[in-house]
Amino acid sequence: MLQYVSIVSLLYGLPALFIFSKVVAYITWYITTFKEAHRFAATSTVPSVTIYSHCSSVIFWLASTWTAPFIEALPFGWGHWVLYVKKDASYHYRGKLHREELKSDVFWTVGPGGQQLFVSDADVISQIVHRWKDFSKKVVHYRTLAVFGPNVLTVEGSDWQRHRKIKGPPFNERNSSLVFQKSVAQGRDMLDSFTHDVEGRQASPVVEDLMHWAMTVALHVISSAAFSLHMPWPTKSVSSPVRPWETSQDNLAASKSIGAQKHKMTFQHCVDAVMKYLPFIIFFPDWLLRKSPFETMRKMHLSSDEFRSHMKELIDDNQNTLDSTNEDNKEDVNVGKNDLLSNIIKASAADKKQTLSSEEMIGNIFIFIVAGHETTANTLQTCLILLAIYPDVQEAVQAEIDSIWATKKPGEDLVYKDDYPKMRLISALMLEGLRLYPPVVGIPKEVPIENLEGQTLTYRNKPLFIPPGTDITLDVVSTQLNPLYWGEDSLEFKPSRWLMPPGYVAPPNTTNESPGHADLLCPPKGAFMAFSTGFRGCLGRKFAQVEFCTLIAVLLKDYSIELVSEKGAGFQEAKNQAIDAMFDRKTEIAMRMQKAVKVRFVKRGSESFPPRA
């Protein structure tokens, strides 16, 4: 009996002992790393903030949406530290918190797990991004975006150089011209649905969900300019209750893909579903989604499978086209289609040692759709609402559009080479919208743990040592709102700040954020990061800029955008409500508005909210 009791005690005691040892180990780690971080911070040349969560915990960052309010409510200021590390903290405080409390644009957070550096000084940012071997991308934060395969965003080192070498050249002037043409066509189709009722009569229906239609037009432009897929506009009027995926028109069948008719989901349907369910597709294993008893989860798996299938068909179709044209035109490297995918396949085939696998091609297509689809749509939505909020800016944009059309002969249309360079204010509108409402709050970097000696930067003429294994966050919001670079009115929406007088010469150590337009402000290197910056700058920047400028030029040529008065609200009240809704954003795939702002398009000259002189 005694032996039995001893065995039972042992069986129960071992798990308890294991748990106890883990608790002791965690407490020991917590105290040890906490003290080490504080000792380091005491010797640093920049200030620090003590935190009590793991210095780089993604779980705490995600959970802080719900936990931060309770921590902040602790008495005696015990929870004040969470203001620095909660989700989207810099955006909520418009980048002012550390400048007001720490009087520094570079600071440490120190706590269990070590220290993390936050940077909103343009010069320090420029040092970091141009020393990309010393300060590598924190790829662990992006690995979830390799769900369809490795891509230029999720790899580092020699792999990144290989991806960049193949993906970079296809973003050229020929492709920009194609983007311009497709944006004109899709913009007109979009405008027709904004200015007609379901019977096809002239009207000004309320656009209830501008983001949805911005996402639709962005996907259509990408599909046509990147994959040569024509996707007809899905509805005659936005007042129609029918959504795009409920129509039979948007399809891949219009392409030459052999198996297009075998799909269970159209291309647009599966892309819409993938974007909608992406966090779940990333988080849940494939087998669980496939065998789930819940229809929604099975739909997630189906959309993921269909996306891969559509992409594989596109790649095979383009590869076959390339092979057949190569047989007849062995000397001509420019044969075949000029869409983005065709050019990537040609670039990959040109160098057998630097090729991309099929999985890597699908991964890069996916990341291009995510980046171009989500961020371009976000920017288009943001700037259209801003134009409705600020009619004076809209009038100035329309005056620029009028000046472009004034040079046209009857029957002439917009031409990329002649007209895109004239869209200076429209480009300034985009840049200002991105400055105030960037797609991301911060860009993660790190000093590789393998770099045993660490790295040294210069801040305010003093050396700043960064130990190996240190995480760094480039604070996009705080930098782009920093009065040091943008003036005391840095929080104001002011596209004219980008317009420079004729003959403007950019000062040294500045960057041209819109090379296609003359006499636009060139901010200091590192002061504008909406398209990232340095060696890892956005490959699709010109694609997005051409698409945005063209769409605005088409939408506002003959029409104006207005806010919609709800419950009898006057313009000032509606404006304030719209500004509040614009500010209410949180990070999803990118920063996104949480509330819709209703708008309508009316014929120029018939504006009423507010009336024009």
N, C-alpha and C positions, 0 to 999 in steps of 0.2 A: 504494500500500500504506500509506503514511504517512497519507494522507487517510482511509483506511478505519479505521485504528487510532484516529485522532483522533475520528471520528464515534462509534465504539464507546465510547471513553473518555467522551465527552460524554453518551451515552445512559445509561451506568452512573453517571456522576458527578452528573447532575442530581438523581436521587432521593436520593443520599447527601447532596448539598448541602441539599436540601429538609428531610430528616430532621434534619441537623445544625442547620439554622436554627431548627427547631421546638424542639429540645432546648435550644439557647441561649436562645430566647425564654422557655421554661418556667422554666429556672433563674433567668433575670433576673427574671421575674414572681415566682417563689417567694421570692427573697431580698428584693426590693423590698417586696412586700406584708407579708412577715414583719417586716421592720424598721419599716415604717410602723405596723403593729399594735402593736408593742412600744412605740414612741414614744407612741402614743395611750394605751395602758394605764398608762404611767408617770405620766400626768397625771390619771388617773381617781380617783374617790373610793372605788372598791371594788377588792378584790384581783383578781388574774388568774392563770390557769394557762397555761403555754406548751404548745402542741400542735404536732405536726409533720405532721398531715394537713390537708387543706383544711378550713377552719373550718365549712363548711356542706355537706360532701360527703355526699349520700345514698348514693352507691356505697360509700364507706368505711364508713358506718354499717351498711349491710346486710352487707357483707363482714366486719365486725368480729366477727361470731359465730364465724368461723373464724380470723381473723388476730389478734384481740386476745390470745389465750393465748400466742402466740409473741412478741408485742411485750411483754407483761407479764413474760415470762421473761428479757428482756434483763438483763445484769448492771448493777450499780451504780445501779439504779433508773432506768435510761434509758427504760424503757417505762411508768413510773408514770403518765404523762400520759394514756394510753389509758383508764384507769379512768374518766375524766371524760366521754369522748366515745363509748365503745363502745355498741352497741345495748342499750337498756333499762338503762343504767348506774344511773340513780337508783333503779330498782326493785331491782336486785341489792344495792345498799348501803343500802336503806331510807331514802334521802335524807340519810344521816348524813355521807357522805364530806366534802363541802365545809364542813359545819358544824364538823367536828372538825379539819380541816386548815387551812381558810381563815378560820374563825370569822366567817363571813358567809353570809347567805341570798341575797345577790346577788353574782355574780362574772362575770368575763369569761373566755372561752377565746380566746387570741390565737395566731395562726399564719399560714401562707400563705393568702392570700385575705382576710385582715382579722381581724375580731373578732366574737364572738357573745356575747350576754348571756343568762345563766341566772338565773331569778328564782324564789325560793320564799318571798318575803316577801309576806304578804297585802295589806299597804297598797300596795306597789308594783304588785302584780298588779291591785288595784282601780283604781289610776290608769290603768294600761294599757288595761284592758277597757272603761272608761267614757270613754276618749278614742279611740273606734274610728276616727275620721277621721285622727288622728295616728299611731295604731298599727294598721295594717291586718292582716288575716288573710294569712298566707303561702299564698296560693291555689295557688302552684305545687306545693305538697305534696299538694294535694287534686285536682289536675286529672285524675289517673288515675281518680277516682271519677265523672268525667263521661262514662264509657264508654257510658252509655245516654242521655246528654243533660245539658245544664247543669242545675244544681240549687242549692238554697239553700246547700249546703255548699261549692260550687265557684266561686261568683261573689262579687264584691265591689262596693262602691260603690252606684250607682243600681240596678244589676241585682239586687243583694242586697236592697235596699229593696223592689223590685217583687216578688221571690219571697216575701219575708217578709210583705208586706202581704196577699198572697193565701193563703199557707199558714198564717199565724198564727191567724186567726179560726176555722177549722174545728176547732181543738183547744179545744173548749168543754165546758161541763158536760153538754150533751145527749150529746156523743160519749163523755164519760167514763162516763156511765150505761150507754151501749151496750157499752163496753169491759168494764165490771163484769159485765153480764149474760153476755156471751160468755165471759168468763174463768171464771165459775161453771160454765157448761156444759162447756167444754173441760177444766177442772180435774177435774171429776167423771169424765169419760171417761178422762183420763190416770190418775186414781187407780184406776179399775176395772182397767186393764191392769197396774198395779203390785201389785194384791192378788188376782189370779186366775191360775190356770194356763190352758193352752191349751184345756182342756176346759170352762172356765168355772167351775171349783170354787174356793172360797175358798182362798187360798194366799199365801205371801210370797216370790215369786220374786226372785232376785238381779237388781238393776238394774245390768247390766254397764257400760252407757254412758249415764250420767245426762245428759251434755251433748247427746247425740243426741235424747233425749226432751224435754229443755228447749227445744231448737231447734224440735222438732215442734210443741209446744204454743204456742210464741211465734208461729210462722208461722200456725197455725190461728186464734189470736186476732186477729192482724193482718189475716188474710184476711177474717174475718167482720166485724170492727169497722171496717176501713178500706175493704173492697171489697164487702161483702155476699156473700161467697162462703162457703158452708157446706162444711167439709171434715170428714167423719166421721173419728173416731179410727181409725188404720189397723190396729190389732191388738187382739185380745182379751186378750193377755198379752205382757208384755215378754220372757217366756221363749220366745216363738215365734221361729223363725229367719227369718221373713218380715219384710222391711223395708218401710216405707211405700210406696216407689216400685214395689214389686213387686205391689201390690194394684191392683184396678181401681176401688176405691171413692173414693179421693181424686181429685177431678176438677174440671174447670171446667165439665163438662157440667151440673152442678147449677145453674150460673148461667144467665142468660137470653141469653148471648152466642150470636149466630147461628151462628158458625163453630166452636163449641167442639169438635164431633165431628171436625173436620178436622185437629186437632193431632196431631203425632207424639209429643209428650210432654205429660203432665198438668201442671197448674199447679204442684203440689207437687214433682213430679219435676224440672221445669226450674229452679225456685227452688233446690232442693237442689243441683242440678248447678252452677248459676251461683255459689252461695256456695262450693262445693267448689273450683271451677276459676277463681275470680275473678282471682287474680294472673296466671294464664296468659291469660285473656280480655283483661285489661288490657295485658299485655306484648306478646303476639303480634298482628300485624295480621290483620284479618278474612279477607283472601284466603288467607293462609297456613294458618289453621285450616280454612278451607273446603276447600282442595285438598290438605291433608296426607294422606300415605299411611297415617298412624297413626289408628286408629279412635278413640282417646281424644281426640285433637286435633279430629277431626271432630265428636265429641260435644260438645266445648266450644263449637264454632260453632253446632251445632244448639240447644243449651240457650240460648245468647245470642239466636238468632233467634226461638226459641219464646217466650222471655220478652217480647221486643218485641211479638210477635204477640198474646200474651195481654193485655198491657197496652193495646195499641191497641184491642182488642175491648172491654175494660172501659171505656175512655174513650169510645169511640163509643156503647156501650150507654147509659152515663150521660148523654152529651150528647143522645142521642135521647129519653131519658126526660125530661130537663130541657126540651127543645124542646116535647114534647107536653104537659107539665104547664103550661108557660108559656102555651100557647094557651088553656087553660081557667082558669088562675089568674094572670092578669097582675098582680094586686095583691099576691099572697101570695108572699113571698120564701122561705118555709119549706116549700114543697111538695116532694114527692119524698122520696127516701131520706135518712137522716141519717148515712150512713157517711162516712168521711173523704174519700174520692175524690169523692163526690157534692157535698160541701160545698166542696171545692177548685174543682171545675168551676163551681159556682154563683158562688163568689167571683170567679173569673176572668171569667165572663160578665157579671158585674154592672158591671164597669168596662172598657169597650172599649179605653181607653188604657193599662191596666195588666194586660193579659191574659198568659197563658202559652201558648206554642206547644205543639203535640202532643209534640214532642221534649222540651221542658222539663217537661211533665207526666210523661212516662215517666221522665225523669231524677230528678224529685222522688219519684216512687213508688219507684223503685229505691233511692234513698238512705234513704228511710223504712224500707223492708224491711231493708236492711243494718243500719241503726242499731237499729231496734226488734227485729229478729230476733236479731242477734248479741249485742248488749249486754244485752238483757233475759234471754236464755237464759243468758249467762255469769253474770249476777247471781243468777238463780234457782238455777243449779247451785252456785255458791259458797255461797250462804246455806243451802241445804238440807244441804250437807256440813258447814258450820259448826254447824248445829243437831244433826247426828249426833255431832259432835265434842264439843259442849258440851250435854249433856242438861239441865242446869239452866236454860239459856236456852230450850231447847225447851219445857220444862215451863211456863215463864213465858209463852211465846207461846201455848201451849195454854190456859192459864188465861184469857188475854185473849179467845181464841176462845170459850171456854165462857161467859164473861160476856156476850158478844154474843148467843149462842143462848139464854141464860137469860131474855132479854126477849121471846122469840118465843112466840107461841101455836102450838098444834099445826097443822101444815100450812103455816105461814108460812115464807118463804124469805128469803135475804139480799137486802137492798135497798140500793142505792148511797147514796141520800140519808141513810138512817138509820144504816147500818152501817159504811160506809167511814170516816167521821170517828172511829169508836171503835177503829180498828186502829192505835193509836199505837205500841205496841211492835213490831208487824210493820213499820211504816214505819221505826222506829228500826233494826230489823234490816237493812233494805235499805240505809239510809244508812250504817250501820257497815260492812256488807260492801263497799259502794262506796268508802268511805274507805280501807279497808285494801287492797282489790284493785280499783283503778279501771280502767275500760276502756282508758284511754290513759295513757302515761307523761308526755307533755308536749304542750302546745298551742303551735303555731308562730305567731309574730307577726313583724312587721317595721316599720321606719320606712321609708316609701316613698322611693325614690331621688329622686323628684321634689321631695321636701321638702328643699331645699338647705340650710336652716338647721339641720336636725336637730331633736331634741326633748330636753326636760329633764324629768327626774323628781326626786322627793325621796325619799331613803333615809337613815334615821337623822338626819333634820334637815339633811342636806347635799344640795346639788344633784348630780344624776347626769346628765351629758350623753350623749345617744345620737346618733351621727353618722347621716346619711342612708344608706340602703341596709343598715342593720344588721339582722341576724336576731336574734330574741329567742325564747327558749323558756320558757314558763311551766311550771315543774316541778310537775306535779300530785302525784306521789308524795311528794316531799319536803315540799311544803306541807301535804298532808293527814296527814302523820306528824310535823309540827313540834310539839315539846313546848310551844312558846310559845303555841300555840292549842288544843292537845288534851291538855295535861298530861303528866306524867312517865310515865304509862302509855299513851302514844300508840300504842305498838306492839301493845298488847293488844286482843283482841276484846272489846268491852264495849258492847253496844247500850244499856245503861242510862245511858250518858253523855249520850244524847240526850233522856232523859226529865226534864222540869222539873216542879216542883211546880205545883199549880193556881194560876191567876192570874199565871203567869210573864209578865213584861214584857221584851221583847227590848231589849237595850242599843242605843245608837246605833251606826250604821255596821256593822250585822249584816244577814244575809240569812235569810229563812225558806225552808228547803229543802224543806218539805212543808206548803204552805199549807192543805191539807185537814185537818190535824190540829192540835189545840190543845196548847199547853204542850210543844212540842218545842224543843230547843236551837236557837238562831239563831247560827251561828258568825260570826266577823268576815268582812266582805266580802273575798272573794278567798281565804279559808282552805279552802273546799270547792269543788272544780271538776269533780266527777264528771259533772255535767250541763253542763259548761262554765260560763261566768259572764258577767255583763254583758249588753250588747246582743245578743251572739251566743249567748246561752244556748240550751239544747236546747228546741226547740218541742214535742217529744214527751215531755217530762218527766212531765207529769200522766198521760198515756197509760200510760207504763211503770210509774209508781207504783201506779196503780189496778190494772193487770194483775198486778203482783207481789203486792200485798197480798191481792188476791182469791184468787189461786192458792194462796198459803200458807194462807189461812183455810180453803180447801176441802180441801187435802191433809192438814192436821193436825187436822181436827175430830175424827175417829174413829180416826186412825192416828198412829203415831210413826215417825220415820225413824231407822234404826240403821246403823252401820258393819257391814261383813261381816268376820268373822274369817277370815283366810287362814293356812293351815299352823299352825293351833292357836294363833295369836297371842292374847294377852290384850288387854283393852280399852286399856290404856295404850300398849302397843306399836302396836296398830292406830291409835290416836289420833295418835301421833307420826308414823307412816307417812303418814296422811292430811294432817297439817299440812305435812309435807315436800312432798307432791304438790300441795297448795294453793299453796305458794310457788313451785313450779317452773312458771313461766309465761314466755311470750315474745310479742312483738307479732306478730300475723298481721293479720287485718282489725282486730281489737282484741286486747288482752291475753287470752291463752287458756291454760288448764292443758294441760300436755303429757302428763300421765298420768291415767288414769281412776281414780276412787275408787268402789269397789263399795259399794252400799247396799241396804237392803231396807225395806219398809214393813210394820209389824206392828200388830195391833190394840192400842189403848191398854189398858194393864193387863196386857199379856203381854210387855212389854219384857224383854229378857234380856241385852243387850249395850250398856251394863251394866244389871244389874237395877235397877229403881226401888224405892224404899222404899214 
